[in-house]
């Protein structure tokens, strides 16, 4: 079985540290004005923010495994990767 991964588009441009893993991520206020973000269900918005933290931890190479991601971000609802990818 080949493991698939998902990455956050334009991730490098959103990060302050280029040579090391930062203990935090940048989160821009203009995210609230983005149509794609606004169209997500509330749970998916929260999942996306948590997935960004995973991206920081895993060098933007997140296993495309919704069950693993849900467990890793302590989600109480299923992670809808299809919706997140469609709005990327």
Backbone as CSV, one residue per row, in Angstrom:
resi,resn,N_x,N_y,N_z,CA_x,CA_y,CA_z,C_x,C_y,C_z
1,UNK,0.827,-1.176,0.000,0.000,0.000,0.000,0.880,1.251,0.000
2,UNK,0.594,2.161,-0.906,1.342,3.402,-1.014,0.674,4.443,-0.129
3,UNK,1.435,5.046,0.747,0.881,6.078,1.630,0.812,7.397,0.866
4,UNK,-0.332,8.050,0.955,-0.519,9.348,0.317,-0.439,10.442,1.372
5,UNK,-0.050,11.621,0.913,0.083,12.770,1.797,-0.671,13.950,1.221
6,UNK,-0.990,14.878,2.087,-1.613,16.121,1.678,-0.745,17.248,2.241
7,UNK,-0.677,18.348,1.501,0.119,19.501,1.910,-0.725,20.764,1.835
8,UNK,-0.373,21.731,2.630,-1.044,23.024,2.618,-0.455,23.857,1.487
9,UNK,-1.303,24.336,0.548,-0.784,25.165,-0.544,-0.137,26.442,-0.016
10,UNK,0.957,26.844,-0.643,1.650,28.090,-0.327,2.142,28.129,1.126
11,UNK,2.406,26.978,1.709,2.795,26.887,3.105,4.059,27.685,3.423
12,UNK,5.073,27.597,2.593,6.345,28.272,2.867,6.163,29.781,3.000
13,UNK,5.297,30.354,2.185,5.072,31.800,2.242,4.371,32.218,3.525
14,UNK,3.703,31.279,4.175,2.969,31.594,5.396,3.811,31.424,6.653
15,UNK,5.036,30.952,6.501,5.862,30.660,7.671,6.969,31.687,7.871
16,UNK,7.228,31.994,9.115,8.268,32.956,9.462,9.646,32.306,9.434
17,UNK,9.760,31.150,10.097,11.041,30.456,10.163,11.214,29.569,8.942
18,UNK,12.359,29.683,8.298,12.626,28.884,7.103,13.582,27.726,7.400
19,UNK,14.404,27.866,8.412,15.455,26.885,8.674,15.158,25.954,9.846
20,UNK,14.066,26.201,10.552,13.743,25.347,11.692,12.239,25.320,11.920
21,UNK,11.796,24.388,12.700,10.380,24.253,13.019,10.007,25.278,14.087
22,UNK,9.019,26.074,13.793,8.563,27.083,14.748,7.583,26.459,15.740
23,UNK,7.528,26.980,16.955,6.568,26.471,17.925,5.172,27.065,17.713
24,UNK,5.005,27.879,16.685,3.731,28.535,16.384,3.586,28.659,14.877
25,UNK,2.380,28.985,14.409,2.151,29.223,12.992,1.551,30.607,12.824
26,UNK,1.722,31.175,11.649,1.098,32.451,11.333,-0.359,32.205,10.974
27,UNK,-1.214,33.075,11.440,-2.628,33.006,11.097,-3.072,34.425,10.762
28,UNK,-3.371,34.651,9.506,-3.718,35.984,9.046,-5.202,36.265,9.220
29,UNK,-5.521,37.475,9.672,-6.898,37.896,9.900,-7.704,37.882,8.606
30,UNK,-7.056,38.118,7.475,-7.794,38.150,6.201,-8.384,36.789,5.831
31,UNK,-8.043,35.772,6.596,-8.634,34.458,6.366,-10.162,34.539,6.485
32,UNK,-10.639,35.406,7.365,-12.084,35.569,7.558,-12.767,36.163,6.330
33,UNK,-12.018,36.830,5.483,-12.586,37.443,4.281,-12.521,36.520,3.067
34,UNK,-11.874,35.376,3.210,-11.726,34.459,2.070,-12.998,33.640,1.875
35,UNK,-13.512,33.684,0.669,-14.748,32.988,0.316,-14.635,31.487,0.596
36,UNK,-13.514,30.889,0.211,-13.332,29.441,0.376,-13.418,29.032,1.845
37,UNK,-12.827,29.832,2.714,-12.871,29.545,4.151,-14.293,29.724,4.682
38,UNK,-14.962,30.793,4.261,-16.313,31.083,4.726,-17.300,29.985,4.327
39,UNK,-17.056,29.322,3.211,-17.966,28.280,2.724,-17.826,26.948,3.468
40,UNK,-16.771,26.793,4.238,-16.591,25.549,4.988,-17.572,25.463,6.145
41,UNK,-17.948,24.251,6.500,-18.730,24.024,7.708,-17.872,24.424,8.911
42,UNK,-18.510,24.788,10.006,-17.765,25.243,11.182,-16.741,24.212,11.657
43,UNK,-17.128,22.945,11.681,-16.197,21.898,12.121,-14.989,21.841,11.197
44,UNK,-15.204,21.985,9.895,-14.095,21.941,8.941,-13.161,23.131,9.122
45,UNK,-13.703,24.282,9.497,-12.847,25.444,9.774,-11.904,25.141,10.939
46,UNK,-12.450,24.576,11.996,-11.624,24.220,13.147,-10.618,23.136,12.776
47,UNK,-11.055,22.163,11.999,-10.151,21.095,11.564,-9.000,21.683,10.748
48,UNK,-9.310,22.614,9.867,-8.272,23.224,9.030,-7.208,23.893,9.881
49,UNK,-7.607,24.651,10.877,-6.635,25.323,11.746,-5.756,24.304,12.460
50,UNK,-6.352,23.218,12.920,-5.575,22.167,13.576,-4.662,21.448,12.585
51,UNK,-5.134,21.251,11.371,-4.313,20.609,10.339,-3.119,21.496,9.998
52,UNK,-3.300,22.806,10.038,-2.152,23.700,9.828,-1.091,23.488,10.901
53,UNK,-1.539,23.251,12.137,-0.566,22.970,13.193,0.148,21.649,12.916
54,UNK,-0.590,20.667,12.396,0.058,19.407,11.991,1.058,19.649,10.878
55,UNK,0.720,20.509,9.944,1.630,20.818,8.840,2.942,21.373,9.379
56,UNK,2.861,22.202,10.394,4.076,22.745,11.001,4.892,21.637,11.663
57,UNK,4.201,20.712,12.280,4.879,19.624,12.981,5.473,18.593,12.030
58,UNK,4.800,18.355,10.904,5.221,17.308,9.970,5.811,17.846,8.675
59,UNK,6.369,19.049,8.734,7.038,19.656,7.573,6.128,19.670,6.343
60,UNK,4.859,20.006,6.567,3.845,20.128,5.514,3.664,18.840,4.706
61,UNK,3.778,17.724,5.366,3.582,16.412,4.732,2.696,15.587,5.665
62,UNK,1.396,15.790,5.518,0.421,15.200,6.413,-0.158,13.937,5.777
63,UNK,-0.115,12.810,6.473,-0.699,11.594,5.904,-2.177,11.806,5.538
64,UNK,-2.546,11.394,4.355,-3.932,11.502,3.894,-4.710,10.335,4.493
65,UNK,-4.932,10.443,5.782,-5.598,9.407,6.561,-6.530,10.114,7.540
66,UNK,-7.789,10.325,7.149,-8.712,11.086,7.992,-8.842,10.554,9.418
67,UNK,-8.803,9.244,9.601,-8.923,8.680,10.948,-7.716,9.064,11.803
68,UNK,-6.524,8.964,11.233,-5.307,9.333,11.965,-5.304,10.821,12.285
69,UNK,-5.650,11.646,11.293,-5.678,13.097,11.505,-6.701,13.445,12.584
70,UNK,-7.882,12.847,12.520,-8.917,13.123,13.520,-8.417,12.788,14.930
71,UNK,-7.747,11.656,15.047,-7.210,11.267,16.351,-6.129,12.248,16.792
72,UNK,-5.282,12.638,15.867,-4.134,13.509,16.166,-4.564,14.912,16.578
73,UNK,-5.687,15.413,16.001,-6.153,16.765,16.336,-7.288,16.735,17.355
74,UNK,-7.569,15.553,17.892,-8.619,15.383,18.905,-9.988,15.838,18.396
75,UNK,-10.279,15.529,17.137,-11.559,15.913,16.535,-12.679,15.034,17.084
76,UNK,-13.809,15.650,17.316,-14.975,14.893,17.779,-15.933,14.593,16.633
77,UNK,-15.642,15.148,15.459,-16.411,14.888,14.245,-15.445,14.422,13.165
78,UNK,-15.919,13.678,12.169,-15.029,13.218,11.100,-14.386,14.397,10.358
79,UNK,-13.129,14.221,9.968,-12.417,15.239,9.191,-12.799,15.053,7.729
80,UNK,-13.361,16.082,7.132,-13.829,16.036,5.744,-12.738,16.563,4.813
81,UNK,-11.786,15.676,4.480,-10.691,16.078,3.600,-11.210,16.533,2.236
82,UNK,-12.258,15.913,1.743,-12.798,16.288,0.424,-13.217,17.754,0.410
83,UNK,-13.887,18.198,1.461,-14.319,19.603,1.527,-13.125,20.538,1.650
84,UNK,-12.143,20.144,2.450,-10.961,20.986,2.634,-10.163,21.103,1.342
85,UNK,-9.995,19.997,0.650,-9.233,20.009,-0.603,-9.981,20.782,-1.680
86,UNK,-11.294,20.648,-1.724,-12.082,21.356,-2.721,-12.003,22.864,-2.551
87,UNK,-11.820,23.321,-1.331,-11.768,24.765,-1.051,-10.342,25.296,-0.970
88,UNK,-9.362,24.464,-1.242,-7.955,24.903,-1.153,-7.608,25.925,-2.203
